[in-house]
């Protein structure tokens, strides 16, 4: 999550959207399973050969099992004052102005360089897709229920 917040042009996202983006950071090989926005289809070839941690089970189940770990990461980032605690209560992850330690910045930079295509796709294309609705991120990924969104 922190890697995405550091690379994102806009440093605040709905919590559910950030969870979806974070999921694809960990499992980039599952990106091709989603219905991509028209503007992002040029990235499809980049993910044909991407491998990640062993993919077990269906993506929705995997996403649901990841939630406790993602929320633990959110709480940890809150404790470090890297994300705004009051915004989390509103369902939004918002990066604060607190500077990260140099070692962490270097680690994020190295990881970002090694996953440049994935990060670029998530930050420049997928992050701009609305979360809810028929063409939203929930519907495109099928990782979360979307039929009853208003």
N, C-alpha and C positions, 0 to 999 in steps of 0.2 A: 504494500500500500504506500509506504513512504517513498519508494522509488517512483511510483506513478505521480505522487503529489509533487515530488521534486522536479519531474520532467514536464508536468502539465502546465500549459499556459495560464489556465485558470485554476487557482489553488483551492477550489471548493467544489464538492460533488455530493449528490445524494448518496447516503450510506449504501443503499442497495446497488446503485450504479458502481460505486467503488468496489463493492464486494464482487460484482461480476467481472470488472476489469482485473481485479486482483486474482481471481480464479483463473483467468486466461493467461496471466503472467506465470502462474505455476504450471498450468497445463496448456501451453500454446499449441500442442498437437490437436487440441479439440476445437480450435478456431474454425477450421474448415467445416465443422459440423453445423455451424450457425448459418442463418440466412443473412448474408452480408448486405449492407447498403450498396446501392449501385455504384456510388463513388469509391467504395473500398474494394471492389472486386479485383482491382489490379494487384492487390496484396495476396490473393488466393494462392498463387504459385509459390510465394515465399513460405507458406505453411505446409506444403505438400510433404516435405522431408523433415520437418521439425519433430524432434523427439523431446520428451520431457520425462518426468517421473512416471513410473509405471501406471498406466491408465487402467484402473479396475472399476468395473461396474458402469452403469450409465451416468452420463454427465450430471443430470439433475440430482441423483442420489449422492454423487461425489460432492456436488456443490453444497447440498444440505449438510453433509458430514463435515465440511470445511467451516461452516458457520461458527462453531464455538472457538475455533482457532483464530478466525478472522476477528471476532469480537474481543478476544484476549489481546490481539495485536492492537486493536483500537484503544482498549483500556491502557495498555502499556504506553502508547504514543500520547495519550491524555496525561498520564503520570509524568512523562518527560516534558509536558507542555509544548509538544510539537504540533498537536492539533487542538483546536478550540473546544473546550469541554461544554460550553453553553450551546454551541452549534450542534454537537452530537445529540443533545437532548431533543433537538428539532429534526433529527434525522439527516444531518448534513455533516460531512467531513470537511473541515476547513483548516488549511495549513496556517500556523501562526508564523510570526516573523522570527521566532527563535532560531538561532543558527545551530546547525548540527556540528558535532565534533568532526575534526578533519579526517580522522580514520573512517568514520561512517560515511562522510561525503565521498571519500576515495573509493570505498567499497561499493557504494551505489553507482558511482561513475564507471567502475570496472564492469559491474554486472550489466549496466545499461549498454555499454559498448558491445558486450558479448551477445546481447539480445536486441540489437538495434532495430531490426525489422519489426519485432513484436512490440516493443515500446512505442515506436513510431505509429504503428497501426492502432494500438490501444489509445494513445494520447491524441493523435491527430484525426482519427476517423471514428472510432467507437465511442470515445468520450463525448463526442458531439451529438450522438443519437439520443433522442428523448428516451426516458426510462419506460414510460407507460404507453398504452395504446397499441393498436394493431401493428404499427410499424416500429414500435419501441423496442428497446433492448431486451426487456423481459420476453416479449413475443418472439423476437429474432433468435434468442439463445435458448428459449424454452427451459431456462434454469429456474424461473419463478413463475407463479401464477400471474396472469395478466388480464384474464377475461373480465374480472370484476373491478378493474381499475377505473377510476372516474377521470 
